[in-house]
Amino acid sequence: MTASDGAPPDDRPLVPPPAAFEGRVTPTADDRASFDADWPDAWATAADALDWTAGYDRVLATDADGGPPFEWFQGGELNACANCVDRHLDERGDAVALEWNGHLGESRTYTYRELHAEVNAVAAGLRDLGVNEDDVVTTYLPAVPAVVVTMLACARLGAVHNVVFAGFSADALATRMERADSRYLVTSDGYYRRGEAVDQRRRADNATMSLSYDLDATVVVDRLGTDPDVDREGRYAYDDLVAANADATVDPVSRAATDPLFRIYTSGTTGEPKSVTHTTGGYLAQVAWSTERVLDVTADTTVWSTADPGWITGHSYGVYGPLALGATTVLTEWSPDAVDRDRPWALVEDLDVEVFYTAPTVVRSFAKWGAEYPDRHDLSSLRVLGSVGEPFDAETWAWYFEHVGGGDCPVVDTWWQTETGAVLLSTLPGVDGAKPGSVGRALAGVAVSVRDGAGDPVGPGVRGWLAVDRPWPAMARELATGTAWGERVAVESEALDDADAPSDEDAGADAGAGAGASWWYRVGDEATVDEAGYVTVLGRADDVVNVDGRRFSTGEIEHALVEVDGVAEAAVIARDDPDSGNALVAYVTTDDDRTDVSTLRDALDDAVAAAIGAGARLDQVVFTPDLPKTRSGKIMRRLLEDIANGESYGDTSALRNPEVVGELEARHDD
Ligand code: WT7
């Protein structure tokens, strides 16, 4: 698919599960074979771990050819909030459901009983304001307990939540509300960002004023202690809502397994953001099941998934998965790579965090800071370390394993997407050996392949498109129904504009329009798979640059660059060039203790030449203190491209580090 034929030789030995981990783990066996033998019915294991108000008739209903529409747990009814809260009350009412740590160092603990009370109060309040089943309630909140409470209150009412990251601009909020026809908003007076109070009211007001309809109600959480301005019509204070309904109870509304639980947007480094909808039954079943299998969470586990609740990771492994299992989930208002360097480890120590789940970009920041910070804390409570969101290079993997896990904790590199809802590819802790730099194999019940441009599976080591070959319970509704199956993929294949790219005719297979057996979902990533089934994700298919008629995966070049001693992170893009058409530009950050970059340039060129042949040359290397990132840690290559080409770029409010933009522009002019 690109200039390099096949993949580099791949005889890396597997890292066996650490011996110290034995006996501390739930998944003691690999159940891939039993799932394959009894697919799709084996998925009943996941569903049966939930409480249903009406049992399902079929594990998976399909059309006559085994194709879409796919209905998981057809006929079943349940309530997600009852599964995440009520059912734990008898045995675990006083156990901690949520540990919150705020920006200013505040903390707040909710037992399951306390969570139940506040969720009921908010559900009662929202119901009084008119929220009904299937209404869409948008939240525009920092990572405070009210987000979790509102999500669960919506689930209780059968309303659909639509969590929008607090850092988004007014325009971004308006688009996300308007497209969902959302008439209820839960927001805050403001929030803290890097120690400073940010006003949120004006942005929320600007967004709602630009909607083509009037909102039915706005609920305001007091985060900054300012006047919530609730005298205005249609505006209510969250605290008043809770106080007024302190003793209220709301019966959980039974929902069909296939009913929507929430809407959410993909983080999107290119093109238009795309929303997907997740179901109540299939989503919750697979999320709970994978939280147990992959992150080894049980009712006694304290898990810290560092993603903001505005992203799917926050939904699946910060809220629904841990709470469905009756575990303790940790929510921080700060990102662990954006605070005092000791703070994440002090929190792990303080709360005895057992499972730590984050993104490679965060671990790279830790590694860049140096081992002294984790080293001076007692991290012995940690049991499993996880990663998600982008390719996790072997070097950073090893740093994480050694300095955070102390060599005792399995590191799981989990692959999934907003669309997949739950992890699909990972090693199983305590069962599978790890292959740093690769995600694991397909989990039980999941089948994947790597395919060429014509949609035919390719052999081990050959680069192609990653595809999921069977439906899975947590698949987004758009994929299950076959309606908007490929919006994201379609956007990205346009960007490829290459004879190699699967054409629309091939889409029959991924669209599910063909016979059942040929249904598959092209996820938009390039990958290779080895003999044992370990998948190496090379990056999004759109992260490909064309230089002198040869196509290079930016991820592959970046891999080579970060291997260079002293380099922390790298992003590669193509700049328009009057002579060659395209010039390769690398943006590079260095380790903190590296002050002299002049000697790096040759090493970078050598690394690129060694990795992908002499044909590729870096035309420019820009050393920068930071790279622009989405909140989930993906490098915004589109923004780098715009900067490099001197083009205007859009809204940067969603970046985790918007201040980097000015810095980059300045360096380009040098
Ligand atoms: C894309 C999905 C799922 C929550 C986080 C992001 C990339 C995800 C990995 C991984 C390499 C990964 C893929 C995927 N990705 N996990 N372990 N190794 N790449 O969700 O925003 O929907 O992005 O993230 O490119 O398609 P998302």
Residues whose N, C-alpha, C, O or C-beta is under 5 A from the ligand:
A	BS01	WT7	T266 S267 G268 T313 S387 V388 G389 E390 P391 F392 D413 T414 W415 W416 Q417 T418 E419 V439 V523 D525 V537 G539 R540 S632
